[in-house]
Amino acid sequence: MSWVVALITLILAGCSTWPVLPVGNQVHEPPGIQRPASSDSVHAVLDYYRYAHALNGPAFAREAAYMSALVAHRPSDAARIELAMLDLMPAGAGPAKARIVLKPVKQEDSRDEMGNLADMLYDYAGSIMDATNKWRDEQRRNAVLEGKLNALKNLEINLMEPNR
């Protein structure tokens, strides 16, 4: 019985911890890939995209957790844009989360290069969501048409059979 209590305590303790923010460039990247230095320039953000695009599954997951914690604790426009880029990648959290992360940057009045990049990514995430919704609508429509086609096939078979 005591092992059950200990197990539950460990599980609950694991659920309540925040990711630890690494100091500097700790071991996040696979061998041969260097994490670019953080900066508030568009060039640094684009360098970060090249870096993040090269990450494999576990390294990508660690980087996404790191960036989420960074944005939660020390949000900056560059960090928000970098997290949104991670969310828009195939292994990322998706375009809806990217739009949520980018919304504060998009709402700022200043339209510098970073703001323009945020606008572009926000619109891109929206177009992905629109395309996904259209695809789902087509899938539903196809399922309805498939059902109607099967009903017609069954009707044809029943009409062609001699009366029993």
TORMINU-752623 format. One line per field, with one value per residue: residue number from 0; residue in one letter; x, y, z of N, C-alpha, C in turn. Coordinates in steps of 0.2 Angstrom, whole numbers, plus 5000, padded with zeros to 4 digits. Atoms other than C-alpha are relative to their C-alpha. Example, Ala and Ser with C-alpha at 12.3 -4.5 7.8 and 13.67 -1.06 7.14 Angstrom:
2
i [0	1]
aa [a	s]
n.x [5004	4996]
n.y [4994	4994]
n.z [5000	4999]
ca.x [5062	5068]
ca.y [4978	4995]
ca.z [5039	5036]
c.x [5004	4996]
c.y [5006	5005]
c.z [5000	5003]
//
This chain:
164
i [0	1	2	3	4	5	6	7	8	9	10	11	12	13	14	15	16	17	18	19	20	21	22	23	24	25	26	27	28	29	30	31	32	33	34	35	36	37	38	39	40	41	42	43	44	45	46	47	48	49	50	51	52	53	54	55	56	57	58	59	60	61	62	63	64	65	66	67	68	69	70	71	72	73	74	75	76	77	78	79	80	81	82	83	84	85	86	87	88	89	90	91	92	93	94	95	96	97	98	99	100	101	102	103	104	105	106	107	108	109	110	111	112	113	114	115	116	117	118	119	120	121	122	123	124	125	126	127	128	129	130	131	132	133	134	135	136	137	138	139	140	141	142	143	144	145	146	147	148	149	150	151	152	153	154	155	156	157	158	159	160	161	162	163]
aa [m	s	w	v	v	a	l	i	t	l	i	l	a	g	c	s	t	w	p	v	l	p	v	g	n	q	v	h	e	p	p	g	i	q	r	p	a	s	s	d	s	v	h	a	v	l	d	y	y	r	y	a	h	a	l	n	g	p	a	f	a	r	e	a	a	y	m	s	a	l	v	a	h	r	p	s	d	a	a	r	i	e	l	a	m	l	d	l	m	p	a	g	a	g	p	a	k	a	r	i	v	l	k	p	v	k	q	e	d	s	r	d	e	m	g	n	l	a	d	m	l	y	d	y	a	g	s	i	m	d	a	t	n	k	w	r	d	e	q	r	r	n	a	v	l	e	g	k	l	n	a	l	k	n	l	e	i	n	l	m	e	p	n	r]
n.x [5004	4996	4997	5005	5000	4994	5001	5005	4996	4995	5004	5003	4994	4998	5004	5000	4994	4999	4994	4995	4997	4992	4996	4996	5001	4999	5001	5007	5000	4996	4993	4999	5004	4999	5005	4998	5000	5006	4999	5007	5000	5003	4995	4999	5006	4999	4995	5003	5005	4995	4998	5006	5002	4996	5001	5003	5006	4999	4997	5005	5004	4996	4999	5007	5001	4996	5002	5007	4999	4996	5006	5004	4997	4997	5003	4998	5002	4996	5002	5007	5000	4997	5005	5005	4997	5000	5006	5002	4996	5004	5001	5002	5006	5005	5001	5004	4996	4995	5004	5000	4994	4998	5005	4998	4995	5004	5004	4995	5001	4994	5000	4993	4999	5002	5007	5002	4999	5005	5006	4999	5001	5007	5004	4998	5003	5007	5001	5000	5006	5005	4999	5002	5007	5003	4999	5004	5007	5000	5000	5007	5004	4999	5003	5007	5001	4998	5006	5005	4998	5001	5007	5002	4998	5005	5007	4999	5000	5006	5004	4998	5002	5007	5004	5000]
n.y [4994	4994	4998	4996	4993	4997	4999	4994	4994	4999	4998	4993	4996	5000	4996	4993	4997	4996	5002	4996	4996	5001	4994	5000	5005	5007	5006	5001	5002	5006	4998	4997	4994	4995	4995	4994	4996	4996	4993	4998	4998	5004	5005	5005	5004	5004	5004	5004	5004	5005	5004	5004	5004	5006	5004	5006	5000	4998	4993	4995	4999	4996	4993	4997	4999	4995	4993	4999	4998	4993	4995	5000	4996	4993	4999	4994	5000	5005	5006	5002	5002	5007	5005	5001	5004	5007	5003	5001	5006	5007	5003	4995	5001	4998	4993	4997	4998	4995	4994	4998	4997	4994	4995	4994	4997	4998	4995	4994	4995	4999	5005	5001	5006	5005	5000	5003	5007	5002	4999	5005	5006	5000	5001	5007	5005	5000	5003	5007	5002	5000	5006	5006	5000	5002	5007	5003	4999	5005	5007	5001	5001	5007	5006	5000	5002	5007	5003	5000	5005	5007	5002	5001	5007	5005	5000	5003	5008	5002	5000	5005	5007	5002	5000	5007]
n.z [5000	5000	5006	5004	4998	5003	5007	5002	4998	5005	5006	4999	4999	5007	5004	4997	5001	5006	5004	4998	5005	5000	5000	5006	5005	4997	5005	5003	5007	5002	5002	5007	5001	4995	4998	5001	4994	5000	5002	5002	5007	5005	5003	4995	5000	5006	4998	4995	5004	5004	4994	4997	5005	5000	4994	5000	4996	4993	5000	5002	4994	4994	5002	4999	4993	4997	5003	4997	4993	5001	5002	4994	4995	5002	5007	5005	5006	5003	4997	5002	5007	5000	4997	5005	5005	4998	5000	5007	5003	4999	4994	4996	4997	5005	5002	4995	4995	5003	5001	4993	4998	5004	4999	4996	5004	5006	4998	4999	5005	5004	5006	5002	5004	4996	5000	5007	5000	4996	5005	5005	4997	4997	5006	5003	4995	5002	5007	4999	4997	5005	5004	4997	4999	5006	5001	4995	5003	5006	4998	4998	5006	5004	4997	5002	5007	5000	4998	5005	5006	4998	5000	5007	5002	4997	5003	5006	4999	4998	5006	5005	4997	5001	4994	4997]
ca.x [5000	5014	5022	5005	5006	5024	5020	5006	5017	5031	5018	5010	5028	5032	5017	5020	5037	5042	5055	5072	5079	5097	5110	5118	5121	5119	5117	5101	5107	5113	5132	5137	5123	5126	5112	5113	5116	5100	5097	5082	5087	5078	5094	5096	5078	5081	5097	5087	5074	5089	5095	5077	5073	5088	5083	5078	5063	5070	5081	5066	5055	5068	5070	5051	5050	5064	5057	5039	5047	5058	5042	5033	5046	5055	5044	5052	5047	5061	5057	5039	5043	5055	5042	5029	5041	5043	5025	5023	5035	5028	5032	5026	5011	5002	4996	4983	4996	5008	4994	4992	5010	5012	4996	5005	5019	5006	4996	5011	5010	5028	5030	5048	5056	5052	5034	5033	5040	5027	5013	5019	5020	5003	4995	5004	4997	4980	4981	4986	4971	4960	4967	4965	4947	4943	4951	4941	4925	4930	4933	4915	4907	4916	4910	4892	4894	4902	4887	4875	4885	4884	4866	4863	4874	4863	4847	4854	4858	4841	4832	4842	4838	4823	4809	4810]
ca.y [5000	5012	5010	5016	5032	5034	5031	5044	5056	5054	5056	5072	5079	5076	5085	5101	5105	5118	5115	5122	5136	5132	5145	5150	5136	5120	5103	5105	5102	5086	5085	5096	5109	5125	5135	5152	5166	5175	5192	5203	5205	5197	5189	5180	5174	5167	5159	5151	5144	5135	5128	5122	5115	5103	5096	5078	5072	5072	5087	5096	5092	5098	5114	5117	5114	5126	5140	5138	5140	5155	5164	5160	5168	5181	5185	5195	5198	5187	5173	5173	5172	5158	5148	5151	5145	5129	5127	5129	5115	5097	5091	5107	5111	5118	5134	5138	5139	5149	5162	5163	5166	5179	5189	5201	5204	5207	5219	5231	5248	5248	5240	5236	5221	5210	5215	5212	5195	5192	5198	5186	5171	5175	5176	5160	5151	5157	5151	5134	5133	5138	5125	5112	5117	5116	5099	5093	5100	5090	5074	5076	5079	5064	5053	5059	5056	5039	5034	5040	5030	5014	5016	5018	5002	4993	4999	4994	4976	4975	4980	4968	4953	4943	4944	4930]
ca.z [5000	5004	4987	4979	4989	4984	4966	4966	4975	4962	4948	4955	4959	4940	4934	4945	4939	4926	4913	4919	4909	4904	4906	4889	4876	4886	4878	4868	4851	4842	4838	4824	4826	4836	4844	4837	4850	4855	4848	4844	4826	4811	4805	4822	4821	4804	4810	4824	4811	4801	4818	4824	4807	4808	4825	4827	4837	4855	4852	4844	4859	4872	4862	4861	4880	4883	4871	4879	4897	4890	4883	4899	4910	4900	4884	4870	4853	4846	4858	4854	4835	4838	4848	4834	4821	4831	4833	4814	4810	4807	4824	4832	4842	4827	4819	4833	4846	4835	4832	4851	4854	4840	4845	4858	4845	4831	4842	4845	4836	4830	4813	4813	4804	4819	4819	4800	4802	4816	4804	4791	4802	4810	4792	4787	4803	4798	4780	4787	4798	4784	4773	4786	4789	4771	4770	4785	4776	4760	4770	4778	4761	4753	4767	4764	4745	4749	4759	4746	4732	4743	4745	4726	4724	4736	4728	4711	4717	4725	4709	4699	4710	4705	4717	4730]
c.x [5004	5004	4995	5001	5007	5000	4996	5004	5005	4996	4998	5006	5002	4996	5000	5006	5000	5007	5006	5003	5007	5003	5005	4999	5001	4998	4993	5001	5004	5007	5000	4995	5000	4994	5002	4999	4993	5001	4993	5001	4997	5005	5001	4994	5000	5005	4997	4995	5005	5002	4994	4998	5005	5000	4996	4994	5001	5003	4994	4995	5003	5000	4993	4998	5004	4997	4993	5002	5003	4994	4996	5003	5003	4998	5004	4997	5003	4998	4993	5000	5003	4996	4995	5003	5001	4993	4997	5003	4996	4999	4998	4993	4994	4998	4996	5004	5005	4996	4999	5006	5002	4995	5003	5005	4996	4996	5004	4999	5006	5000	5007	5001	4997	4992	4997	5000	4994	4993	5000	4998	4993	4995	5001	4996	4993	4998	5001	4994	4994	5000	4998	4993	4997	5001	4996	4993	4999	4999	4992	4996	5002	4997	4993	4999	5002	4994	4994	5002	4999	4993	4997	5002	4995	4993	5001	5000	4993	4995	5002	4998	4993	4996	5000	4994]
c.y [5006	5001	5003	5007	5003	5001	5006	5006	5002	5003	5008	5005	5002	5005	5008	5004	5004	4998	5005	5004	4999	5007	5000	4994	4993	4995	4999	4997	4994	5002	5003	5006	5004	5004	5007	5005	5004	5007	5002	5003	4994	4995	4994	4995	4995	4995	4994	4995	4994	4995	4995	4995	4993	4995	4994	5000	5002	5007	5006	5001	5004	5008	5003	5001	5006	5007	5002	5003	5007	5005	5001	5005	5006	5001	5006	4998	4994	4993	4997	4998	4994	4994	4999	4997	4993	4997	4999	4994	4994	4997	5005	5000	5002	5008	5004	5003	5006	5007	5003	5003	5006	5006	5006	5003	5004	5007	5007	5005	5001	4995	5000	4993	4994	4999	4998	4993	4996	5000	4994	4993	4999	4999	4993	4995	5000	4997	4992	4997	5000	4994	4993	4999	4998	4992	4995	5000	4995	4993	4999	4999	4994	4994	5000	4997	4992	4996	5000	4995	4993	4999	4999	4993	4995	5000	4997	4992	4998	5000	4995	4993	4998	5000	4993	4998]
c.z [5000	4993	4995	5002	4998	4993	4998	5002	4995	4994	5001	5001	4993	4997	5002	4999	4994	4997	5003	4995	5000	4999	4994	4995	5003	4995	4998	4993	4998	4998	4993	4999	5006	5000	4999	5006	4999	4999	4998	4993	4996	4998	5005	5000	4995	5001	5004	4996	4996	5006	5002	4994	4999	5006	4999	5005	5007	5001	4999	5006	5006	4998	5000	5007	5003	4997	5004	5007	4999	4999	5006	5006	4998	4992	4997	4994	4996	5003	4998	4992	4999	5002	4994	4994	5002	5000	4992	4996	5001	5007	5006	5003	4995	4999	5005	5005	4998	5000	5007	5003	4997	5002	5004	4995	4994	5002	5002	4995	4996	4995	4998	4996	5004	5000	4993	4999	5004	4996	4995	5002	5003	4994	4998	5004	4998	4994	5001	5003	4995	4995	5003	5001	4994	4998	5004	4997	4994	5002	5002	4994	4996	5004	4999	4993	5000	5002	4995	4994	5003	5000	4993	4998	5003	4997	4993	5000	5002	4995	4995	5002	4998	5007	5003	5003]
//
